[in-house]
Amino acid sequence: MNIGDKVRLLHGKESGVIVGIKGAIVEIEIEDGFTIPVSKSEIVLISPEEKRFNKEENSKEDSKTNIIKEVKATKGLYWAFVALNDQKFTLYFINNTDWDIPFSISTEKQGIVAGFLASKTQTRVHEVSLAQLDNWGTYILQCLYYQKGYFELQEPFIKRLKFRANQFKSLQDVPLVQKQGYLFQIDKEETPQNIDVAKIAEQMLEKAADKIEIKKIEKPAPEVDLHIEALLPNNTKEMNSDEILKYQVQVFEKALDNAIATGMDEIVFIHGVGNGTLKYEIQKKVSKHPNIEFYKDAQKEKFGYGATYLKLK
């Protein structure tokens, strides 16, 4: 099941469109924009034949009562990378919405393809090699939304897509292609993030430093001890509490970045109990981190409350 699929309840008369998926729970938009959460086991996909039958029946009723209003799938644009062989993948553009989509796909330097993608159809874009991912550059997708007859005007959709190796982890069923591949919903509404100017400046300086000296990323240990005596065992310089905390946070951030970059699934940071300041700083940073699935106290029987376990995406 995917965003844009039309479904109906097994034990009711309601039907609608999937607008959200959270584990085993899906959010279904039924008539008048009302959304309900339902277990996947309580719904069934509406087959193309049933869709056509319902459409014909609704048309007959509309001519008599002019009341029935079909729920439209307004979200459900996907890109999928499906294996062609052990070296190459085919990139598909999938339209699982009820819109017809005139579109163009290009890089920042040249066009790739343009065309018209009808509702509930897919098209091949081109073939790529994951081994050459760093050479893909940035894709630029531009779309218009169209339907026959009356419809509310939609803003053009423009999306810039830059793929990273850690995004290609698990295969999923690709809608309309009937194969498995790496699936990306590209019209998902993004949560706005606060802009940290100081952080951006720091990242720019880090990137500049990386250009000067390129170092191999080292995979951190599964358990990283952040006690200052473990980090600086031979340090003779006296450090105040603020300096110690700053250094510990820097070590934590670097270890976390390296864990994500090297594809680790989990990591534990040992921070001790103390006054809880370091634990608070760690959990504040990971609570909204896009690459962290969840965090919790790690093995209380071993660490007490002095360590935090991170599950990475």
BALOBA-1460 file (C-alpha; in Angstrom, 3 decimals):
// residues 313
<rec num="1" residu="m" x="0.000" y="0.000" z="0.000"/>
<rec num="2" residu="n" x="1.248" y="3.465" z="-0.910"/>
<rec num="3" residu="i" x="0.271" y="7.118" z="-0.719"/>
<rec num="4" residu="g" x="-2.421" y="7.734" z="-3.350"/>
<rec num="5" residu="d" x="-3.875" y="4.206" z="-3.339"/>
<rec num="6" residu="k" x="-7.667" y="3.987" z="-3.182"/>
<rec num="7" residu="v" x="-9.002" y="1.636" z="-0.508"/>
<rec num="8" residu="r" x="-12.197" y="0.659" z="1.256"/>
<rec num="9" residu="l" x="-12.899" y="-0.639" z="4.754"/>
<rec num="10" residu="l" x="-13.526" y="-4.359" z="5.126"/>
<rec num="11" residu="h" x="-16.188" y="-3.870" z="7.806"/>
<rec num="12" residu="g" x="-17.849" y="-0.692" z="6.597"/>
<rec num="13" residu="k" x="-19.067" y="1.226" z="3.571"/>
<rec num="14" residu="e" x="-16.416" y="3.947" z="3.706"/>
<rec num="15" residu="s" x="-13.782" y="4.263" z="0.999"/>
<rec num="16" residu="g" x="-11.086" y="6.821" z="0.405"/>
<rec num="17" residu="v" x="-7.481" y="7.568" z="-0.465"/>
<rec num="18" residu="i" x="-4.344" y="6.786" z="1.573"/>
<rec num="19" residu="v" x="-2.713" y="10.080" z="2.589"/>
<rec num="20" residu="g" x="-0.326" y="8.827" z="5.280"/>
<rec num="21" residu="i" x="1.387" y="5.626" z="6.448"/>
<rec num="22" residu="k" x="2.799" y="5.129" z="9.961"/>
<rec num="23" residu="g" x="3.874" y="1.526" z="10.442"/>
<rec num="24" residu="a" x="0.789" y="-0.697" z="10.580"/>
<rec num="25" residu="i" x="-1.555" y="2.308" z="10.654"/>
<rec num="26" residu="v" x="-2.656" y="4.190" z="7.534"/>
<rec num="27" residu="e" x="-4.461" y="7.523" z="7.357"/>
<rec num="28" residu="i" x="-7.380" y="7.525" z="4.922"/>
<rec num="29" residu="e" x="-9.059" y="10.644" z="3.572"/>
<rec num="30" residu="i" x="-12.760" y="9.996" z="3.069"/>
<rec num="31" residu="e" x="-15.441" y="12.444" z="1.895"/>
<rec num="32" residu="d" x="-15.200" y="16.183" z="2.698"/>
<rec num="33" residu="g" x="-11.496" y="15.992" z="3.571"/>
<rec num="34" residu="f" x="-12.091" y="14.026" z="6.788"/>
<rec num="35" residu="t" x="-9.137" y="11.767" z="7.709"/>
<rec num="36" residu="i" x="-9.341" y="8.584" z="9.801"/>
<rec num="37" residu="p" x="-6.572" y="6.243" z="11.093"/>
<rec num="38" residu="v" x="-7.128" y="2.578" z="10.238"/>
<rec num="39" residu="s" x="-5.116" y="-0.623" z="10.653"/>
<rec num="40" residu="k" x="-3.776" y="-2.076" z="7.389"/>
<rec num="41" residu="s" x="-5.586" y="-5.310" z="8.216"/>
<rec num="42" residu="e" x="-8.937" y="-3.481" z="8.153"/>
<rec num="43" residu="i" x="-8.711" y="-2.178" z="4.568"/>
<rec num="44" residu="v" x="-8.377" y="-3.554" z="1.056"/>
<rec num="45" residu="l" x="-7.125" y="-1.980" z="-2.154"/>
<rec num="46" residu="i" x="-9.797" y="-1.110" z="-4.704"/>
<rec num="47" residu="s" x="-9.052" y="-2.967" z="-7.947"/>
<rec num="48" residu="p" x="-9.023" y="-1.112" z="-11.300"/>
<rec num="49" residu="e" x="-12.182" y="-2.999" z="-12.325"/>
<rec num="50" residu="e" x="-13.982" y="-1.914" z="-9.156"/>
<rec num="51" residu="k" x="-12.837" y="1.677" z="-9.699"/>
<rec num="52" residu="r" x="-14.336" y="1.706" z="-13.199"/>
<rec num="53" residu="f" x="-17.583" y="0.143" z="-11.957"/>
<rec num="54" residu="n" x="-17.894" y="2.639" z="-9.102"/>
<rec num="55" residu="k" x="-17.151" y="5.501" z="-11.466"/>
<rec num="56" residu="e" x="-19.950" y="4.419" z="-13.806"/>
<rec num="57" residu="e" x="-22.373" y="3.993" z="-10.901"/>
<rec num="58" residu="n" x="-21.398" y="7.369" z="-9.444"/>
<rec num="59" residu="s" x="-21.945" y="9.024" z="-12.831"/>
<rec num="60" residu="k" x="-25.480" y="7.601" z="-12.956"/>
<rec num="61" residu="e" x="-26.203" y="8.841" z="-9.447"/>
<rec num="62" residu="d" x="-24.678" y="12.258" z="-10.186"/>
<rec num="63" residu="s" x="-27.090" y="12.721" z="-13.075"/>
<rec num="64" residu="k" x="-29.980" y="12.130" z="-10.676"/>
<rec num="65" residu="t" x="-28.895" y="13.704" z="-7.394"/>
<rec num="66" residu="n" x="-25.663" y="15.620" z="-8.111"/>
<rec num="67" residu="i" x="-24.539" y="14.774" z="-4.559"/>
<rec num="68" residu="i" x="-21.819" y="12.125" z="-4.774"/>
<rec num="69" residu="k" x="-18.286" y="13.533" z="-4.676"/>
<rec num="70" residu="e" x="-15.368" y="11.185" z="-5.280"/>
<rec num="71" residu="v" x="-12.295" y="11.572" z="-3.085"/>
<rec num="72" residu="k" x="-9.281" y="12.371" z="-5.270"/>
<rec num="73" residu="a" x="-5.725" y="11.168" z="-4.710"/>
<rec num="74" residu="t" x="-3.768" y="14.428" z="-4.764"/>
<rec num="75" residu="k" x="-0.496" y="12.995" z="-3.407"/>
<rec num="76" residu="g" x="1.466" y="9.998" z="-4.638"/>
<rec num="77" residu="l" x="4.357" y="10.934" z="-6.930"/>
<rec num="78" residu="y" x="7.272" y="8.514" z="-6.629"/>
<rec num="79" residu="w" x="10.694" y="7.795" z="-8.030"/>
<rec num="80" residu="a" x="11.876" y="4.197" z="-7.858"/>
<rec num="81" residu="f" x="15.194" y="2.550" z="-8.688"/>
<rec num="82" residu="v" x="14.580" y="-1.044" z="-9.859"/>
<rec num="83" residu="a" x="17.491" y="-3.422" z="-10.480"/>
<rec num="84" residu="l" x="18.104" y="-4.145" z="-14.158"/>
<rec num="85" residu="n" x="21.102" y="-6.374" z="-13.435"/>
<rec num="86" residu="d" x="23.829" y="-6.517" z="-10.783"/>
<rec num="87" residu="q" x="25.343" y="-3.293" z="-12.129"/>
<rec num="88" residu="k" x="22.528" y="-1.020" z="-13.279"/>
<rec num="89" residu="f" x="19.133" y="0.234" z="-12.124"/>
<rec num="90" residu="t" x="16.189" y="1.619" z="-14.061"/>
<rec num="91" residu="l" x="14.764" y="4.886" z="-12.711"/>
<rec num="92" residu="y" x="10.948" y="4.995" z="-12.861"/>
<rec num="93" residu="f" x="8.704" y="8.051" z="-12.443"/>
<rec num="94" residu="i" x="5.386" y="6.885" z="-10.950"/>
<rec num="95" residu="n" x="2.135" y="8.875" z="-10.848"/>
<rec num="96" residu="n" x="-0.123" y="7.228" z="-8.255"/>
<rec num="97" residu="t" x="-2.394" y="10.319" z="-8.066"/>
<rec num="98" residu="d" x="-5.607" y="11.213" z="-9.882"/>
<rec num="99" residu="w" x="-3.822" y="14.062" z="-11.694"/>
<rec num="100" residu="d" x="-2.444" y="13.925" z="-15.224"/>
<rec num="101" residu="i" x="1.113" y="15.256" z="-15.077"/>
<rec num="102" residu="p" x="2.998" y="17.101" z="-17.845"/>
<rec num="103" residu="f" x="6.618" y="16.968" z="-16.629"/>
<rec num="104" residu="s" x="10.294" y="17.472" z="-17.368"/>
<rec num="105" residu="i" x="13.347" y="15.919" z="-15.708"/>
<rec num="106" residu="s" x="16.842" y="17.353" z="-16.036"/>
<rec num="107" residu="t" x="20.119" y="17.848" z="-14.244"/>
<rec num="108" residu="e" x="21.600" y="21.262" z="-13.612"/>
<rec num="109" residu="k" x="23.457" y="20.958" z="-16.933"/>
<rec num="110" residu="q" x="21.231" y="19.057" z="-19.358"/>
<rec num="111" residu="g" x="17.750" y="17.745" z="-19.977"/>
<rec num="112" residu="i" x="16.952" y="14.048" z="-19.547"/>
<rec num="113" residu="v" x="13.308" y="13.529" z="-20.504"/>
<rec num="114" residu="a" x="9.996" y="15.368" z="-20.799"/>
<rec num="115" residu="g" x="6.502" y="14.082" z="-21.372"/>
<rec num="116" residu="f" x="2.973" y="13.519" z="-20.128"/>
<rec num="117" residu="l" x="2.303" y="11.006" z="-17.346"/>
<rec num="118" residu="a" x="-1.355" y="10.038" z="-17.055"/>
<rec num="119" residu="s" x="-3.003" y="9.280" z="-13.714"/>
<rec num="120" residu="k" x="-2.082" y="5.889" z="-12.204"/>
<rec num="121" residu="t" x="0.713" y="5.203" z="-14.710"/>
<rec num="122" residu="q" x="4.507" y="5.059" z="-14.691"/>
<rec num="123" residu="t" x="7.330" y="5.699" z="-17.131"/>
<rec num="124" residu="r" x="11.005" y="4.805" z="-17.396"/>
<rec num="125" residu="v" x="13.355" y="7.772" z="-17.112"/>
<rec num="126" residu="h" x="16.794" y="6.255" z="-17.776"/>
<rec num="127" residu="e" x="19.344" y="3.743" z="-16.468"/>
<rec num="128" residu="v" x="21.853" y="4.533" z="-13.716"/>
<rec num="129" residu="s" x="24.631" y="2.816" z="-11.789"/>
<rec num="130" residu="l" x="24.744" y="3.139" z="-7.998"/>
<rec num="131" residu="a" x="28.517" y="2.809" z="-8.227"/>
<rec num="132" residu="q" x="28.494" y="6.171" z="-10.048"/>
<rec num="133" residu="l" x="26.106" y="7.825" z="-7.545"/>
<rec num="134" residu="d" x="28.545" y="10.669" z="-6.816"/>
<rec num="135" residu="n" x="28.408" y="11.601" z="-10.512"/>
<rec num="136" residu="w" x="24.606" y="11.785" z="-10.733"/>
<rec num="137" residu="g" x="24.513" y="15.403" z="-9.678"/>
<rec num="138" residu="t" x="21.201" y="17.041" z="-8.745"/>
<rec num="139" residu="y" x="17.992" y="16.051" z="-10.519"/>
<rec num="140" residu="i" x="15.411" y="18.765" z="-11.202"/>
<rec num="141" residu="l" x="11.788" y="17.658" z="-11.614"/>
<rec num="142" residu="q" x="9.141" y="20.116" z="-12.859"/>
<rec num="143" residu="c" x="5.437" y="19.154" z="-12.982"/>
<rec num="144" residu="l" x="2.061" y="20.667" z="-13.817"/>
<rec num="145" residu="y" x="-1.269" y="19.274" z="-12.584"/>
<rec num="146" residu="y" x="-4.099" y="18.666" z="-15.057"/>
<rec num="147" residu="q" x="-7.557" y="17.070" z="-15.126"/>
<rec num="148" residu="k" x="-10.292" y="17.121" z="-17.737"/>
<rec num="149" residu="g" x="-13.210" y="19.327" z="-16.844"/>
<rec num="150" residu="y" x="-13.331" y="21.635" z="-13.858"/>
<rec num="151" residu="f" x="-10.573" y="21.488" z="-11.224"/>
<rec num="152" residu="e" x="-9.012" y="23.900" z="-8.754"/>
<rec num="153" residu="l" x="-5.812" y="25.443" z="-10.084"/>
<rec num="154" residu="q" x="-2.658" y="23.936" z="-8.547"/>
<rec num="155" residu="e" x="0.746" y="25.540" z="-8.159"/>
<rec num="156" residu="p" x="3.459" y="24.008" z="-10.388"/>
<rec num="157" residu="f" x="5.580" y="21.419" z="-8.563"/>
<rec num="158" residu="i" x="9.361" y="21.819" z="-8.696"/>
<rec num="159" residu="k" x="11.670" y="19.467" z="-6.807"/>
<rec num="160" residu="r" x="15.456" y="19.223" z="-6.624"/>
<rec num="161" residu="l" x="16.649" y="15.700" z="-5.770"/>
<rec num="162" residu="k" x="20.140" y="14.812" z="-4.579"/>
<rec num="163" residu="f" x="20.579" y="11.163" z="-3.577"/>
<rec num="164" residu="r" x="23.009" y="9.777" z="-0.982"/>
<rec num="165" residu="a" x="24.289" y="6.239" z="-0.521"/>
<rec num="166" residu="n" x="22.672" y="5.822" z="2.918"/>
<rec num="167" residu="q" x="19.220" y="6.307" z="1.336"/>
<rec num="168" residu="f" x="19.509" y="2.997" z="-0.545"/>
<rec num="169" residu="k" x="18.988" y="0.576" z="2.338"/>
<rec num="170" residu="s" x="15.788" y="-1.453" z="1.994"/>
<rec num="171" residu="l" x="13.740" y="-2.656" z="-0.976"/>
<rec num="172" residu="q" x="9.993" y="-1.981" z="-1.165"/>
<rec num="173" residu="d" x="7.130" y="-2.940" z="-3.454"/>
<rec num="174" residu="v" x="6.974" y="-0.320" z="-6.212"/>
<rec num="175" residu="p" x="3.405" y="0.769" z="-7.076"/>
<rec num="176" residu="l" x="2.289" y="0.267" z="-10.693"/>
<rec num="177" residu="v" x="5.623" y="-1.354" z="-11.629"/>
<rec num="178" residu="q" x="4.886" y="-4.651" z="-9.827"/>
<rec num="179" residu="k" x="8.525" y="-5.082" z="-8.826"/>
<rec num="180" residu="q" x="10.686" y="-4.330" z="-5.818"/>
<rec num="181" residu="g" x="13.059" y="-1.400" z="-5.732"/>
<rec num="182" residu="y" x="14.308" y="1.599" z="-3.772"/>
<rec num="183" residu="l" x="11.219" y="3.805" z="-3.450"/>
<rec num="184" residu="f" x="11.095" y="7.563" z="-2.781"/>
<rec num="185" residu="q" x="7.913" y="9.644" z="-2.427"/>
<rec num="186" residu="i" x="8.836" y="12.994" z="-3.925"/>
<rec num="187" residu="d" x="5.671" y="15.016" z="-3.223"/>
<rec num="188" residu="k" x="5.694" y="14.385" z="0.524"/>
<rec num="189" residu="e" x="5.058" y="17.537" z="2.517"/>
<rec num="190" residu="e" x="8.269" y="18.479" z="4.280"/>
<rec num="191" residu="t" x="8.314" y="19.742" z="7.857"/>
<rec num="192" residu="p" x="9.866" y="23.228" z="7.917"/>
<rec num="193" residu="q" x="13.081" y="23.423" z="9.891"/>
<rec num="194" residu="n" x="14.449" y="26.353" z="11.846"/>
<rec num="195" residu="i" x="17.506" y="27.868" z="10.180"/>
<rec num="196" residu="d" x="20.533" y="27.993" z="12.462"/>
<rec num="197" residu="v" x="22.816" y="30.606" z="10.893"/>
<rec num="198" residu="a" x="25.698" y="29.786" z="13.227"/>
<rec num="199" residu="k" x="25.394" y="26.078" z="12.416"/>
<rec num="200" residu="i" x="25.370" y="26.799" z="8.669"/>
<rec num="201" residu="a" x="28.499" y="28.931" z="9.014"/>
<rec num="202" residu="e" x="30.158" y="26.156" z="11.017"/>
<rec num="203" residu="q" x="29.237" y="23.580" z="8.365"/>
<rec num="204" residu="m" x="30.629" y="25.822" z="5.614"/>
<rec num="205" residu="l" x="33.921" y="26.063" z="7.490"/>
<rec num="206" residu="e" x="33.950" y="22.299" z="7.951"/>
<rec num="207" residu="k" x="33.366" y="21.776" z="4.208"/>
<rec num="208" residu="a" x="36.201" y="24.166" z="3.404"/>
<rec num="209" residu="a" x="38.467" y="22.237" z="5.762"/>
<rec num="210" residu="d" x="37.420" y="18.958" z="4.154"/>
<rec num="211" residu="k" x="38.555" y="20.265" z="0.751"/>
<rec num="212" residu="i" x="41.983" y="21.032" z="2.156"/>
<rec num="213" residu="e" x="42.452" y="17.710" z="3.925"/>
<rec num="214" residu="i" x="40.337" y="14.697" z="2.992"/>
<rec num="215" residu="k" x="40.333" y="12.003" z="5.652"/>
<rec num="216" residu="k" x="38.904" y="8.515" z="5.562"/>
<rec num="217" residu="i" x="35.803" y="8.213" z="7.727"/>
<rec num="218" residu="e" x="36.475" y="5.836" z="10.600"/>
<rec num="219" residu="k" x="33.702" y="3.617" z="11.933"/>
<rec num="220" residu="p" x="33.269" y="4.313" z="15.668"/>
<rec num="221" residu="a" x="33.083" y="1.621" z="18.337"/>
<rec num="222" residu="p" x="29.599" y="0.241" z="19.167"/>
<rec num="223" residu="e" x="29.964" y="1.847" z="22.616"/>
<rec num="224" residu="v" x="31.566" y="5.295" z="22.885"/>
<rec num="225" residu="d" x="32.704" y="6.392" z="26.358"/>
<rec num="226" residu="l" x="32.343" y="10.164" z="26.749"/>
<rec num="227" residu="h" x="33.887" y="10.416" z="30.232"/>
<rec num="228" residu="i" x="36.637" y="13.039" z="29.998"/>
<rec num="229" residu="e" x="39.177" y="10.710" z="31.642"/>
<rec num="230" residu="a" x="38.481" y="8.168" z="28.872"/>
<rec num="231" residu="l" x="38.756" y="10.778" z="26.109"/>
<rec num="232" residu="l" x="41.866" y="12.548" z="27.446"/>
<rec num="233" residu="p" x="43.639" y="10.073" z="29.761"/>
<rec num="234" residu="n" x="46.999" y="11.885" z="29.574"/>
<rec num="235" residu="n" x="45.664" y="15.411" z="29.704"/>
<rec num="236" residu="t" x="47.480" y="17.572" z="32.233"/>
<rec num="237" residu="k" x="45.765" y="20.831" z="31.356"/>
<rec num="238" residu="e" x="43.101" y="21.900" z="33.782"/>
<rec num="239" residu="m" x="39.738" y="22.302" z="32.069"/>
<rec num="240" residu="n" x="36.685" y="23.938" z="33.570"/>
<rec num="241" residu="s" x="33.238" y="22.308" z="33.378"/>
<rec num="242" residu="d" x="32.159" y="24.318" z="30.313"/>
<rec num="243" residu="e" x="35.284" y="23.333" z="28.376"/>
<rec num="244" residu="i" x="34.836" y="19.681" z="29.324"/>
<rec num="245" residu="l" x="31.182" y="19.673" z="28.227"/>
<rec num="246" residu="k" x="32.027" y="21.377" z="24.925"/>
<rec num="247" residu="y" x="34.734" y="18.809" z="24.161"/>
<rec num="248" residu="q" x="32.472" y="15.876" z="25.084"/>
<rec num="249" residu="v" x="29.695" y="17.189" z="22.808"/>
<rec num="250" residu="q" x="32.173" y="17.605" z="19.933"/>
<rec num="251" residu="v" x="33.338" y="13.997" z="20.330"/>
<rec num="252" residu="f" x="29.703" y="12.831" z="20.465"/>
<rec num="253" residu="e" x="28.742" y="14.732" z="17.293"/>
<rec num="254" residu="k" x="31.739" y="13.417" z="15.353"/>
<rec num="255" residu="a" x="31.109" y="9.814" z="16.445"/>
<rec num="256" residu="l" x="27.413" y="10.094" z="15.537"/>
<rec num="257" residu="d" x="28.191" y="11.560" z="12.095"/>
<rec num="258" residu="n" x="30.710" y="8.785" z="11.420"/>
<rec num="259" residu="a" x="28.250" y="6.106" z="12.586"/>
<rec num="260" residu="i" x="25.635" y="7.389" z="10.139"/>
<rec num="261" residu="a" x="28.135" y="7.808" z="7.291"/>
<rec num="262" residu="t" x="29.509" y="4.282" z="7.701"/>
<rec num="263" residu="g" x="26.050" y="2.682" z="7.772"/>
<rec num="264" residu="m" x="25.862" y="1.584" z="11.422"/>
<rec num="265" residu="d" x="22.400" y="0.516" z="12.644"/>
<rec num="266" residu="e" x="22.883" y="1.407" z="16.315"/>
<rec num="267" residu="i" x="25.343" y="2.965" z="18.756"/>
<rec num="268" residu="v" x="25.595" y="3.547" z="22.527"/>
<rec num="269" residu="f" x="27.037" y="6.673" z="24.157"/>
<rec num="270" residu="i" x="28.235" y="6.322" z="27.775"/>
<rec num="271" residu="h" x="27.880" y="9.689" z="29.492"/>
<rec num="272" residu="g" x="27.545" y="8.760" z="33.162"/>
<rec num="273" residu="v" x="24.896" y="10.005" z="35.554"/>
<rec num="274" residu="g" x="26.507" y="13.082" z="37.107"/>
<rec num="275" residu="n" x="24.272" y="16.132" z="37.095"/>
<rec num="276" residu="g" x="22.645" y="15.064" z="33.807"/>
<rec num="277" residu="t" x="23.987" y="17.969" z="31.731"/>
<rec num="278" residu="l" x="25.787" y="15.863" z="29.112"/>
<rec num="279" residu="k" x="22.846" y="13.438" z="28.863"/>
<rec num="280" residu="y" x="20.501" y="16.392" z="28.331"/>
<rec num="281" residu="e" x="22.732" y="17.851" z="25.576"/>
<rec num="282" residu="i" x="22.872" y="14.483" z="23.799"/>
<rec num="283" residu="q" x="19.136" y="13.835" z="23.935"/>
<rec num="284" residu="k" x="18.373" y="17.412" z="22.865"/>
<rec num="285" residu="k" x="20.453" y="16.914" z="19.723"/>
<rec num="286" residu="v" x="19.105" y="13.460" z="18.829"/>
<rec num="287" residu="s" x="15.416" y="14.124" z="19.553"/>
<rec num="288" residu="k" x="14.898" y="15.819" z="16.178"/>
<rec num="289" residu="h" x="17.785" y="14.280" z="14.220"/>
<rec num="290" residu="p" x="16.536" y="13.102" z="10.778"/>
<rec num="291" residu="n" x="18.772" y="9.995" z="10.800"/>
<rec num="292" residu="i" x="17.756" y="8.690" z="14.249"/>
<rec num="293" residu="e" x="14.736" y="6.389" z="14.512"/>
<rec num="294" residu="f" x="14.552" y="6.462" z="18.327"/>
<rec num="295" residu="y" x="16.676" y="6.677" z="21.482"/>
<rec num="296" residu="k" x="16.397" y="5.226" z="25.000"/>
<rec num="297" residu="d" x="18.392" y="4.446" z="28.144"/>
<rec num="298" residu="a" x="20.858" y="1.670" z="27.298"/>
<rec num="299" residu="q" x="20.982" y="-1.601" z="29.278"/>
<rec num="300" residu="k" x="20.091" y="-0.247" z="32.707"/>
<rec num="301" residu="e" x="21.477" y="-3.397" z="34.353"/>
<rec num="302" residu="k" x="24.902" y="-2.577" z="32.841"/>
<rec num="303" residu="f" x="24.997" y="1.228" z="32.717"/>
<rec num="304" residu="g" x="22.199" y="2.277" z="35.075"/>
<rec num="305" residu="y" x="20.978" y="5.580" z="33.686"/>
<rec num="306" residu="g" x="24.441" y="6.549" z="32.499"/>
<rec num="307" residu="a" x="24.212" y="5.609" z="28.802"/>
<rec num="308" residu="t" x="21.949" y="6.356" z="25.834"/>
<rec num="309" residu="y" x="21.137" y="3.891" z="23.030"/>
<rec num="310" residu="l" x="20.504" y="5.297" z="19.529"/>
<rec num="311" residu="k" x="18.729" y="3.371" z="16.756"/>
<rec num="312" residu="l" x="19.870" y="4.800" z="13.409"/>
<rec num="313" residu="k" x="17.767" y="4.879" z="10.242"/>
